[in-house]
Amino acid sequence: ISPSVRQHALQQLDYWRSADSVSHIQQALQAEFSPRDFSKSNSLGFDNAAHWFRFTVKNTENVAQNLLLEVAYAPLDRIDFFQSDTSGTWLHQVGGD
């Protein structure tokens, strides 16, 4: 990924910090996310809260595209990824240690 594309992606994130260490997609769907520019500083400090990030991916091509989501933060033990399909159903994937 080129630095300009990476920079753009970091500027397009909406962010919500849940006070709970565990939260669910239903809570996130009701939450008030705020735009946050992580291109200058991506530190959120250390705490036990759940941090949620929201972004939109739009395919402008006529063919399916393969995308790679990289979270380059070594201390992170787990990431939950939620994706809405065309019917509005939420697909859940888990990654990490």
Disulfide bonds with the S-S distance in Angstrom:
none
